[in-house]
Amino acid sequence: MKNGIIMTLMALSILFSGCATKEYVAKQVEPVKERVTDLQKRVDALEGKVSELESRVNSLEGLSEDVQAMRKELERLKDMVHETRETALRADAKADEALRKAESAIRRAEEALKRHLRK
């Protein structure tokens, strides 16, 4: 009887102390997803600027100095878009992996608790 009470108290302490809940995981992953969304907005804004610069470059073909400067800026913006997109994709992948790991940990903890409570 005494062992059963001790085991139950231990199981409850494990349940409430170290197990990540889906809500906890969601709260942890949400800032990453928000950052990815923010990065995607920046990518979209940068792509808009790139399109605008491309249009301006095309209309200024006769003005070589302006065209050269704008092409340099266009290449710089394209590089920024590429880097930002890569950062967003890596952040998204890390968020997905963290969510998978957390869900796996939750399942293992729930299974361990169920096995423990059956004993």
C-alpha positions as CSV (number, residue, x, y, z in Angstrom):
1,M,0.0,0.0,0.0
2,K,2.8,2.4,1.0
3,N,4.7,1.5,-2.1
4,G,1.7,2.1,-4.3
5,I,1.2,5.6,-2.8
6,I,4.9,6.4,-3.3
7,M,4.8,5.2,-6.9
8,T,1.7,7.2,-7.6
9,L,3.3,10.3,-6.1
10,M,6.4,9.7,-8.2
11,A,4.3,9.3,-11.4
12,L,2.4,12.5,-10.7
13,S,5.6,14.4,-10.0
14,I,7.1,13.1,-13.3
15,L,3.9,14.0,-15.1
16,F,3.8,17.6,-13.8
17,S,7.4,18.4,-13.7
18,G,9.3,17.4,-16.8
19,C,6.9,16.5,-19.6
20,A,6.4,19.0,-22.4
21,T,2.7,19.4,-23.2
22,K,1.4,20.1,-26.7
23,E,0.5,23.6,-25.5
24,Y,4.0,24.2,-24.2
25,V,5.5,23.0,-27.5
26,A,3.1,25.2,-29.4
27,K,4.1,28.2,-27.2
28,Q,7.8,27.4,-27.9
29,V,7.4,26.9,-31.6
30,E,5.1,29.9,-32.2
31,P,7.8,32.6,-31.9
32,V,9.8,30.7,-34.5
33,K,6.9,30.5,-36.8
34,E,6.2,34.2,-36.2
35,R,9.8,34.9,-37.1
36,V,9.5,32.8,-40.3
37,T,6.4,34.7,-41.2
38,D,8.2,38.0,-40.6
39,L,11.1,36.8,-42.7
40,Q,8.7,35.8,-45.5
41,K,7.1,39.3,-45.4
42,R,10.6,40.8,-45.7
43,V,11.3,38.4,-48.6
44,D,8.1,39.5,-50.3
45,A,9.0,43.2,-49.7
46,L,12.5,42.7,-51.1
47,E,11.1,40.8,-54.1
48,G,8.8,43.8,-54.7
49,K,11.8,46.1,-54.6
50,V,13.7,43.9,-57.0
51,S,10.8,43.9,-59.4
52,E,10.6,47.7,-59.2
53,L,14.3,48.0,-59.8
54,E,14.2,45.7,-62.7
55,S,11.5,47.8,-64.3
56,R,13.5,51.0,-63.7
57,V,16.6,49.4,-65.2
58,N,14.7,48.4,-68.3
59,S,13.4,52.0,-68.8
60,L,16.9,53.6,-68.3
61,E,18.9,51.5,-70.8
62,G,20.3,54.7,-72.4
63,L,21.8,56.0,-69.2
64,S,24.7,53.7,-68.6
65,E,25.9,55.0,-65.3
66,D,22.5,54.9,-63.7
67,V,21.9,51.4,-65.2
68,Q,25.2,50.1,-63.8
69,A,24.4,51.4,-60.3
70,M,20.9,50.0,-60.4
71,R,22.2,46.6,-61.6
72,K,24.6,46.5,-58.7
73,E,21.8,47.3,-56.3
74,L,19.5,44.8,-58.0
75,E,22.2,42.1,-57.5
76,R,22.6,43.1,-53.9
77,L,18.9,42.9,-53.3
78,K,18.7,39.5,-55.0
79,D,21.5,38.2,-52.7
80,M,19.5,39.6,-49.7
81,V,16.3,37.9,-50.9
82,H,18.2,34.6,-51.4
83,E,19.8,34.8,-48.0
84,T,16.5,35.8,-46.3
85,R,14.7,33.0,-48.0
86,E,17.4,30.4,-46.9
87,T,17.2,31.7,-43.3
88,A,13.4,31.4,-43.3
89,L,13.6,27.9,-44.7
90,R,16.2,26.8,-42.1
91,A,14.1,28.4,-39.3
92,D,11.0,26.6,-40.5
93,A,12.8,23.3,-40.7
94,K,14.2,23.7,-37.2
95,A,10.7,24.6,-35.9
96,D,9.2,21.5,-37.5
97,E,12.0,19.3,-36.1
98,A,11.5,20.8,-32.6
99,L,7.8,20.1,-32.8
100,R,8.4,16.5,-33.9
101,K,10.8,15.9,-31.1
102,A,8.5,17.5,-28.5
103,E,5.5,15.5,-29.7
104,S,7.7,12.3,-29.6
105,A,8.8,13.2,-26.1
106,I,5.2,13.7,-25.0
107,R,4.1,10.4,-26.5
108,R,7.0,8.6,-24.7
109,A,6.2,10.3,-21.4
110,E,2.5,9.5,-21.7
111,E,3.3,5.8,-22.5
112,A,5.8,5.6,-19.6
113,L,3.1,7.1,-17.2
114,K,0.5,4.7,-18.5
115,R,2.8,1.7,-18.0
116,H,3.7,3.0,-14.5
117,L,0.1,3.5,-13.5
118,R,-0.8,0.0,-14.6
119,K,1.7,-1.6,-12.3
